[in-house]
């Protein structure tokens, strides 16, 4: 048997054991002791080395915490937002996700957030939207527009309360912002005017509390953004 053939059954054993331990952890409240090294080995029917490997997997996922000393052992946990963001960001980097795909995902998620914001029932948050409308005209530099986009996103998160959409939005925005050689999608006076008009229409639709209109305006802005990206990428190929 080759070394590769030997590794495959081993990997399957670790994966299967990790699945079982993950279910055990999620079936109990966070902070509850799951067991010690030997107890888990007996429970899972595997060796101690396998338990150690499995534990490292779940610790990386934020589902397990190892404690030493009296009362030590493995305790269940839950991953926090930061851990999930780091894991997803690492996945995107490993798979070499490009600018176009990241921007497609980011704008798609933004569309959902904008439509959800229009359906909010929090009057105080709509007043914050109204303030943002008055500040669009002053966003003349790229730095001002980036900061403004961040404010819009953070406000949308509060208005929609959709944790998964928020998580994915934060990660894709962070990943896209960290990419080098990102082309300017709204260059010059015409681009600046198009960006401002798009943002005004979206914010006005939210203020009207019209979910369908907000989705329409978000989709229109998204399509314009992706069209501009395709044009820029096409020019860069020549």
C-alpha positions as CSV (number, residue, x, y, z in Angstrom):
1,X,0.0,0.0,0.0
2,X,1.4,3.4,-1.0
3,X,1.8,6.3,1.5
4,X,-1.1,8.1,-0.2
5,X,-3.4,5.1,0.2
6,X,-2.4,4.9,3.9
7,X,-3.2,8.6,4.4
8,X,-6.7,8.4,2.9
9,X,-8.3,6.0,5.5
10,X,-6.6,8.1,8.2
11,X,-8.1,11.3,6.9
12,X,-11.5,9.7,6.7
13,X,-11.3,8.5,10.3
14,X,-10.3,12.0,11.5
15,X,-13.1,13.5,9.5
16,X,-15.7,11.0,10.7
17,X,-14.6,11.5,14.3
18,X,-14.7,15.2,14.0
19,X,-18.3,15.0,12.7
20,X,-19.3,12.9,15.7
21,X,-17.5,15.2,18.2
22,X,-19.0,18.3,16.6
23,X,-22.5,16.9,17.0
24,X,-21.7,16.1,20.7
25,X,-20.6,19.7,21.3
26,X,-23.5,21.3,19.5
27,X,-26.0,19.1,21.5
28,X,-24.9,20.7,24.7
29,X,-24.7,24.2,26.1
30,X,-21.5,26.2,25.6
31,X,-19.0,25.8,28.4
32,X,-20.1,22.3,29.3
33,X,-17.3,19.8,29.7
34,X,-17.3,17.3,26.9
35,X,-14.7,15.0,28.4
36,X,-11.1,14.3,28.8
37,X,-8.7,12.9,26.3
38,X,-9.1,9.2,27.3
39,X,-12.9,9.6,27.8
40,X,-13.3,11.0,24.3
41,X,-11.1,8.3,22.8
42,X,-13.4,5.6,24.4
43,X,-16.6,7.5,23.4
44,X,-15.5,7.9,19.8
45,X,-13.8,4.5,19.6
46,X,-10.5,5.9,18.4
47,X,-7.0,6.3,19.7
48,X,-5.7,9.2,21.7
49,X,-3.7,10.6,18.7
50,X,-6.9,10.7,16.6
51,X,-8.7,12.6,19.4
52,X,-5.9,15.1,19.6
53,X,-6.1,15.7,15.8
54,X,-9.9,16.0,16.0
55,X,-9.7,18.4,18.9
56,X,-7.4,20.7,17.0
57,X,-9.9,20.8,14.1
58,X,-12.7,21.8,16.4
59,X,-10.6,24.2,18.4
60,X,-9.8,26.0,15.1
61,X,-13.5,26.1,14.3
62,X,-14.1,27.7,17.7
63,X,-16.2,24.8,19.0
64,X,-13.8,23.4,21.5
65,X,-11.6,24.7,24.3
66,X,-8.9,22.7,26.0
67,X,-8.3,23.3,29.7
68,X,-5.5,21.9,31.8
69,X,-5.1,21.3,35.5
70,X,-7.8,20.2,38.0
71,X,-11.2,20.0,36.2
72,X,-9.4,20.1,32.9
73,X,-10.5,18.5,29.7
74,X,-12.3,19.6,26.6
75,X,-15.2,22.1,26.9
76,X,-17.7,23.0,24.3
77,X,-17.7,26.5,22.8
78,X,-19.3,28.6,20.0
79,X,-17.4,30.4,17.3
80,X,-17.5,34.2,17.5
81,X,-18.0,36.5,14.5
82,X,-14.3,37.3,14.3
83,X,-13.3,33.7,14.2
84,X,-15.8,33.0,11.4
85,X,-14.7,36.1,9.5
86,X,-11.1,35.0,9.7
87,X,-11.9,31.4,8.6
88,X,-14.0,32.6,5.6
89,X,-11.4,35.2,4.6
90,X,-8.7,32.5,4.7
91,X,-10.8,30.3,2.5
92,X,-11.2,33.1,-0.1
93,X,-7.4,33.6,-0.1
94,X,-6.6,29.9,-0.4
95,X,-9.0,29.5,-3.4
96,X,-7.7,32.7,-5.1
97,X,-11.0,34.4,-5.4
98,X,-10.8,37.2,-7.9
99,X,-11.9,40.8,-7.9
100,X,-14.9,40.1,-10.2
101,X,-16.3,37.3,-8.1
102,X,-15.8,39.1,-4.8
103,X,-17.5,42.2,-6.2
104,X,-20.4,40.1,-7.6
105,X,-20.9,38.6,-4.2
106,X,-20.5,41.8,-2.3
107,X,-23.0,43.7,-4.4
108,X,-25.5,40.8,-4.4
109,X,-25.4,40.8,-0.6
110,X,-25.7,44.5,-0.5
111,X,-28.9,44.2,-2.6
112,X,-30.4,42.0,0.1
113,X,-29.4,44.3,2.8
114,X,-30.9,47.4,1.1
115,X,-34.2,45.6,0.4
116,X,-34.3,44.5,4.0
117,X,-33.5,47.9,5.3
118,X,-36.6,49.3,3.5
119,X,-38.7,46.8,5.5
120,X,-37.3,48.0,8.9
121,X,-39.7,49.3,11.5
122,X,-37.2,51.3,13.5
123,X,-38.0,55.0,12.9
124,X,-34.8,56.2,14.6
125,X,-32.7,54.3,12.0
126,X,-34.6,55.9,9.1
127,X,-33.5,59.2,10.6
128,X,-29.9,58.1,10.2
129,X,-30.6,57.2,6.6
130,X,-32.0,60.7,6.1
131,X,-28.7,62.1,7.5
132,X,-26.7,60.0,5.1
133,X,-28.7,61.3,2.1
134,X,-27.6,64.9,3.1
135,X,-24.0,63.8,3.1
136,X,-23.8,62.1,-0.3
137,X,-23.0,65.3,-2.1
138,X,-19.9,65.9,0.0
139,X,-18.3,62.5,-0.9
140,X,-15.9,63.8,-3.6
141,X,-12.7,61.8,-2.9
142,X,-12.2,58.0,-3.1
143,X,-11.4,57.9,0.6
144,X,-14.7,59.7,1.4
145,X,-16.7,57.4,-0.7
146,X,-15.1,54.3,0.9
147,X,-15.9,55.6,4.3
148,X,-19.4,56.4,3.3
149,X,-19.9,52.9,1.9
150,X,-18.8,51.5,5.2
151,X,-21.3,53.7,7.1
152,X,-24.1,52.6,4.8
153,X,-23.2,48.9,5.3
154,X,-23.1,49.3,9.1
155,X,-26.5,51.0,9.1
156,X,-28.0,48.3,6.9
157,X,-26.7,45.6,9.3
158,X,-28.6,47.3,12.1
159,X,-31.7,47.7,10.1
160,X,-31.9,44.2,8.8
161,X,-30.5,42.0,11.6
162,X,-29.5,39.2,9.2
163,X,-26.4,37.7,10.8
164,X,-25.4,35.4,7.9
165,X,-25.7,38.1,5.3
166,X,-23.8,40.5,7.6
167,X,-21.0,38.0,8.1
168,X,-20.6,37.4,4.4
169,X,-20.9,41.1,3.6
170,X,-18.2,42.0,6.1
171,X,-15.8,39.4,4.8
172,X,-16.3,40.1,1.1
173,X,-15.9,43.9,1.7
174,X,-12.8,43.4,3.8
175,X,-11.3,41.0,1.2
176,X,-12.1,43.3,-1.7
177,X,-10.7,46.3,0.1
178,X,-7.5,44.5,0.8
179,X,-6.9,43.5,-2.8
180,X,-4.1,45.4,-4.6
181,X,-4.5,47.1,-8.0
182,X,-8.2,47.5,-7.7
183,X,-9.3,49.6,-10.7
184,X,-11.3,52.8,-10.2
185,X,-14.9,51.9,-11.2
186,X,-16.3,55.4,-11.0
187,X,-13.5,57.6,-12.3
188,X,-13.7,61.3,-13.3
189,X,-16.6,63.7,-13.0
190,X,-19.1,61.4,-14.8
191,X,-18.2,58.5,-12.6
192,X,-18.5,60.5,-9.5
193,X,-21.9,61.8,-10.6
194,X,-23.1,58.3,-11.4
195,X,-22.0,57.0,-8.0
196,X,-23.7,59.9,-6.1
197,X,-27.0,59.5,-8.1
198,X,-27.0,55.7,-7.5
199,X,-26.5,56.2,-3.8
200,X,-29.2,58.9,-3.5
201,X,-31.7,56.7,-5.3
202,X,-31.0,53.8,-3.0
203,X,-31.3,55.8,0.1
204,X,-34.4,57.6,-1.1
205,X,-36.1,54.2,-1.8
206,X,-35.2,53.1,1.7
207,X,-36.7,56.2,3.2
208,X,-39.9,55.5,1.2
209,X,-39.9,52.1,3.0
210,X,-40.6,50.6,-0.4
211,X,-38.8,47.2,-0.4
212,X,-39.5,46.5,-4.1
213,X,-38.2,49.9,-5.2
214,X,-35.2,49.6,-2.9
215,X,-34.3,46.2,-4.5
216,X,-34.8,47.7,-8.0
217,X,-32.4,50.6,-7.2
218,X,-29.9,48.3,-5.6
219,X,-30.0,46.0,-8.6
220,X,-29.6,48.9,-10.9
221,X,-26.5,50.2,-9.0
222,X,-25.1,46.6,-8.9
223,X,-25.5,46.1,-12.6
224,X,-23.8,49.4,-13.3
225,X,-20.9,48.6,-11.0
226,X,-20.4,45.1,-12.6
227,X,-20.6,46.6,-16.1
228,X,-17.9,49.1,-15.2
229,X,-15.7,46.3,-13.8
230,X,-16.0,44.2,-16.9
231,X,-15.0,47.2,-19.1
232,X,-12.0,47.9,-16.9
233,X,-10.9,44.3,-16.9
234,X,-11.3,44.1,-20.7
235,X,-9.1,47.2,-21.1
236,X,-6.4,45.7,-18.8
237,X,-6.2,42.6,-21.0
238,X,-5.0,44.6,-23.9
